[in-house]
Amino acid sequence: MRTAVRSEPGGRILGAMTKPAAPKRHLPSSPFKAPTAPAPKHFAVGDQVTHDVYGLGRVIGVEDGIATLVDFGSARERILSPYAKMTKL
């Protein structure tokens, strides 16, 4: 006979699964290079860009370090930093 597992909020199983993972630290004795943060992307008004979801567009507004406003032809979208899915052409 099987027993049912209860998954109540704050329960033992659910609580253990929802804890955030700690970032991995680089050991000084490691033979591998320490991870580096990628350089932040900068866009200017008039730059032609491509986005993985929206396609080809042109930057029409910039909020330094926060977001860019891009005209994709059929829609205008505000893309938030760090611009993971957007590249400058």
PEHUZI-V520957 format. One record per pair of residues at least 12 apart in sequence whose ideal C-beta (glycine too) atoms are under 10 Angstrom apart, sorted by the first residue. I is the first residue (numbers start at 0). J is the second residue. D is the distance in Angstrom with one decimal. If there is no record, write none. Layout:
((I | J | D) (I | J | D))
//
This chain:
((22 | 34 | 9.7) (36 | 81 | 9.7) (37 | 81 | 8.0) (37 | 83 | 9.5) (39 | 64 | 7.5) (39 | 80 | 7.4) (39 | 81 | 6.7) (39 | 82 | 8.5) (40 | 67 | 9.2) (40 | 80 | 7.8) (40 | 81 | 7.0) (40 | 82 | 4.7) (40 | 83 | 9.1) (40 | 85 | 7.4) (40 | 86 | 7.9) (40 | 87 | 7.3) (41 | 61 | 8.6) (41 | 63 | 8.7) (41 | 64 | 9.0) (41 | 67 | 9.6) (41 | 80 | 9.9) (41 | 82 | 9.3) (41 | 87 | 8.6) (42 | 58 | 5.0) (42 | 60 | 9.8) (42 | 61 | 6.0) (42 | 66 | 9.9) (42 | 67 | 5.0) (42 | 68 | 10.0) (42 | 69 | 8.5) (42 | 78 | 8.9) (42 | 80 | 9.7) (42 | 82 | 7.5) (42 | 85 | 8.0) (42 | 86 | 9.9) (42 | 87 | 6.4) (43 | 58 | 6.7) (43 | 61 | 6.6) (43 | 67 | 9.3) (43 | 87 | 9.0) (44 | 57 | 8.8) (44 | 58 | 5.6) (44 | 59 | 6.5) (44 | 60 | 6.7) (44 | 61 | 6.0) (44 | 67 | 9.0) (44 | 68 | 9.1) (45 | 57 | 6.8) (45 | 58 | 6.5) (45 | 59 | 8.3) (46 | 58 | 4.5) (46 | 59 | 9.9) (46 | 61 | 9.0) (46 | 67 | 8.6) (46 | 69 | 9.1) (46 | 87 | 5.4) (46 | 88 | 7.9) (47 | 69 | 9.9) (47 | 87 | 7.4) (47 | 88 | 4.6) (48 | 67 | 8.1) (48 | 69 | 6.2) (48 | 71 | 9.2) (48 | 78 | 8.5) (48 | 82 | 8.7) (48 | 85 | 5.4) (48 | 86 | 6.5) (48 | 87 | 5.5) (48 | 88 | 6.3) (49 | 71 | 9.8) (49 | 84 | 9.3) (49 | 85 | 7.2) (49 | 86 | 5.7) (49 | 87 | 8.4) (49 | 88 | 5.9) (50 | 69 | 7.1) (50 | 71 | 7.2) (50 | 76 | 7.8) (50 | 78 | 6.9) (50 | 82 | 8.9) (50 | 84 | 5.7) (50 | 85 | 4.7) (50 | 86 | 8.2) (51 | 83 | 8.5) (51 | 84 | 4.0) (51 | 85 | 7.6) (51 | 86 | 8.8) (52 | 71 | 9.5) (52 | 76 | 8.8) (52 | 78 | 9.6) (52 | 84 | 6.3) (52 | 85 | 9.3) (53 | 69 | 7.4) (53 | 70 | 10.0) (53 | 71 | 4.5) (53 | 72 | 9.2) (53 | 73 | 8.6) (53 | 74 | 7.0) (53 | 75 | 9.8) (53 | 76 | 5.8) (53 | 78 | 8.3) (53 | 84 | 8.7) (53 | 85 | 8.6) (54 | 71 | 6.0) (54 | 72 | 8.0) (54 | 73 | 8.9) (54 | 74 | 10.0) (55 | 69 | 9.8) (55 | 71 | 7.1) (55 | 72 | 7.6) (55 | 88 | 8.0) (56 | 68 | 9.8) (56 | 69 | 4.3) (56 | 70 | 5.7) (56 | 71 | 3.9) (56 | 72 | 7.0) (56 | 73 | 9.7) (56 | 74 | 9.0) (56 | 75 | 8.7) (56 | 76 | 7.8) (56 | 78 | 9.0) (56 | 85 | 8.6) (56 | 88 | 9.9) (57 | 69 | 6.9) (57 | 70 | 5.4) (57 | 71 | 8.4) (57 | 72 | 8.8) (57 | 88 | 9.8) (58 | 70 | 8.0) (58 | 78 | 9.1) (58 | 85 | 9.4) (58 | 87 | 8.6) (59 | 75 | 7.2) (60 | 75 | 9.0) (60 | 77 | 8.3) (62 | 77 | 8.4) (62 | 79 | 9.3) (62 | 80 | 8.6) (63 | 80 | 9.3) (64 | 80 | 5.9) (64 | 81 | 9.5) (65 | 77 | 9.4) (65 | 79 | 7.2) (65 | 80 | 5.9) (66 | 78 | 6.2) (66 | 79 | 4.9) (66 | 80 | 6.3) (66 | 82 | 8.9) (67 | 79 | 8.5) (67 | 80 | 8.1) (67 | 82 | 7.3) (67 | 85 | 7.8) (69 | 85 | 7.6))
//
